[in-house]
Amino acid sequence: MLSVDSVGYLAASLTTSAFLPQALMTWRRKRAEGVSLGMYIILVIGIAMWLAYGIILQAWPIIFANFVTLILALFILVMKLIYK
């Protein structure tokens, strides 16, 4: 039977990896016209808040997921600002 943390890590892996295709496509094409700037600004702030929440709770699945997701979302946001 899966532990609670195992479920958290599995969920974290799936939702975090969902950002990889967008990050890779933006980097390879050097274009980000289909990426919403407003949405990614709000998303990055929200992910940072989830990371802070995980740190406060000392919940490693939340910390892990949101740390990696924050890096990927920031990467996409920076690519959007560079490539418009």
Secondary structure, DSSP 8 states (H G I E B T S, - for coil): ---HHHHHHHHHHHHHHTTHHHHHHHHHHT--TTS-HHHHHHHHHHHHHHHHHHHHHT-HHHHHHHHHHHHHHHHHHHHHHHH-
